[in-house]
Every structure is written in C-alpha cells, then in structure tokens.
Amino acid sequence: MSFSGVFPVHDITIEIDTSGNAETPVWVTIADMETMGLSIDTGVETWNSLTEGGWQRALATAKSFTASFNGKRNIGDPGNDYVASKALANGRDCDSKLRLTFPNEDTFTGAVVLKVNDFMGGDATNVAPLAFDCISNGKPEYKPKSA
C-alpha cells in the first residue's frame, strides 16, 4: 500500500499482548476505544557552565512514553477483557506489550505496564467506561514498513 498525507486516528490499529509476556505474543485489538494519545517524555539534565558565562547547558538523558486510552467496557471482547482484568492486579501481573500500526504500516511496539484508571461506574444512563494508560517499561521499537 502506498500512503501519504494526513489520516484519521481511527485508522491506527491498537493491539495488546494477552499472553502474559510469553515469548510468543498473542496480539488482539481492544474493542470500543474512543480516544488514544501517545506522549513521549524526555528527561533533560541541565547545568550552568562557567565556560558559558553562567548560561544553562542541557542534555537529553532519558525517554519514556505513555499511551492513554478512553473508551467503553465491552465484556466478551478479548482485548477489552484483558485490560479490565488488570484493574486490581499488581507487580508483574500488569506487564504486557502494546503495538500500534499506523496507516502507512509503520509499527510502534513496546513493553508496558497497564494502569487501569476506570472500568466501571458513571451516570445511570452511561455505558460503563474503560480508561487506561500503557506506561513504557523499556525502550520501544519503531519500525518503518520498509524495514
């Protein structure tokens, strides 16, 4: 597929590894997500150097990412059920992998810790929510389609 230009967010495929960190991932999509945000944080160390006349210098020394999702709780969907099952889990039981595939077929894959923020509740007329963050647990891999 040849792709260029802008694209709607719904054209990004979101997958979670339900294998429990087995050597061979089991990728499934997560039904009924409404919003997705991918943020990259850069840790920067700064210092004020005498050789720079007291002016600040800086060096990027760390990176992390957080992928945030908000949607609806869909009981019976393997991806949605897997994420919701981590709401009360701790430790390594919250480890997983996230894979995003963009319309040009580039992929962003990384080990993550699942942090479920909301999986039930709301107003009487609401559909139950599912909101969670995938917090980086090591260096992700961004792979262009051509690679």
C-alpha positions in Angstrom: 0.0 0.0 0.0 1.2 3.4 -0.9 0.2 6.1 1.7 0.8 9.8 2.1 -0.9 12.7 3.7 -3.0 13.1 6.9 -5.1 10.3 8.3 -7.9 10.0 10.9 -6.9 8.5 14.3 -9.4 5.6 13.8 -7.0 4.3 11.1 -4.4 3.4 13.8 -4.7 -0.3 14.8 -4.3 -0.7 18.6 -3.2 -4.2 19.8 -2.3 -5.6 23.3 -0.4 -8.8 24.0 -2.7 -11.1 26.1 0.0 -13.8 26.5 1.1 -12.6 29.9 4.6 -11.8 28.5 5.1 -15.2 26.9 7.9 -15.5 24.4 5.4 -15.5 21.6 3.0 -12.6 21.9 -0.8 -13.1 21.3 -1.9 -9.8 19.7 -5.6 -8.8 20.0 -7.3 -5.5 19.3 -9.1 -3.7 22.1 -12.8 -3.0 21.2 -14.6 0.3 21.7 -11.8 2.6 22.4 -12.8 6.2 21.6 -9.6 8.2 22.2 -5.9 7.5 22.1 -3.0 9.7 22.9 0.7 8.8 22.6 3.0 11.1 24.6 6.8 11.0 24.7 8.6 12.5 27.7 12.3 13.5 27.6 14.3 13.7 30.7 16.7 16.6 30.5 19.6 17.3 32.8 20.7 21.0 32.9 23.7 22.8 34.4 25.1 26.2 34.4 28.6 26.3 33.0 31.3 28.7 33.9 32.7 28.3 30.3 29.3 29.5 29.0 29.3 32.6 31.2 26.7 31.0 33.6 24.3 30.3 30.8 22.5 27.0 31.0 23.5 23.9 29.1 21.4 20.8 28.6 21.4 17.2 27.6 18.6 14.8 26.9 19.3 11.9 29.2 16.1 9.7 29.3 12.9 8.9 27.4 9.6 7.4 28.2 6.2 7.1 26.6 2.7 6.8 27.8 -0.2 5.7 25.6 -3.6 6.7 27.1 -6.9 5.2 26.0 -10.5 6.0 26.8 -13.5 4.0 25.7 -16.3 1.7 26.7 -16.2 -1.5 28.7 -17.0 -4.4 26.3 -17.5 -7.6 28.1 -16.6 -10.6 25.9 -14.0 -8.8 23.8 -10.6 -10.4 24.4 -8.6 -7.2 24.4 -11.1 -5.2 26.4 -11.5 -8.1 29.0 -7.7 -8.5 29.3 -7.1 -4.8 30.0 -10.0 -4.6 32.5 -8.7 -7.8 34.3 -5.6 -5.8 35.3 -7.6 -3.2 37.3 -6.8 -4.8 40.6 -3.6 -6.5 39.7 -0.1 -5.6 40.9 3.5 -6.2 40.1 4.5 -8.2 37.0 0.8 -9.2 36.5 0.4 -5.7 35.0 3.1 -6.2 32.4 2.2 -6.5 28.7 3.1 -5.3 25.3 1.5 -2.6 23.1 1.6 -2.5 19.3 0.3 0.5 17.3 0.2 0.1 13.5 -0.2 3.3 11.5 -1.9 3.7 8.1 1.4 3.6 6.3 2.1 0.2 8.1 4.8 1.6 10.3 4.6 0.0 13.8 5.4 1.2 17.3 5.8 -1.7 19.7 6.9 -1.6 23.4 6.8 -3.4 26.7 4.3 -1.6 29.0 2.8 -1.6 32.4 -1.0 -1.5 32.3 -2.5 1.2 34.6 -6.3 0.8 34.5 -7.9 4.2 35.6 -11.6 3.4 35.2 -13.5 0.2 34.3 -16.9 0.7 35.9 -19.3 3.3 37.0 -20.8 6.6 35.8 -24.3 8.0 35.5 -27.3 5.7 35.3 -27.6 6.4 31.6 -23.9 5.9 30.7 -22.2 2.9 29.1 -19.6 1.6 31.5 -16.1 3.1 30.8 -12.7 1.6 30.2 -9.8 4.0 30.6 -6.2 3.0 30.9 -2.6 4.0 30.4 0.2 1.9 28.9 3.4 3.2 30.5 6.7 2.3 28.9 8.7 -0.5 30.5 11.9 -0.2 28.5 12.9 1.0 25.0 10.1 0.7 22.4 10.8 -0.2 18.8 9.6 2.0 15.9 9.7 0.0 12.7 9.1 1.7 9.3 7.2 -0.5 6.9 10.3 -0.8 4.7 12.3 -2.4 7.5 
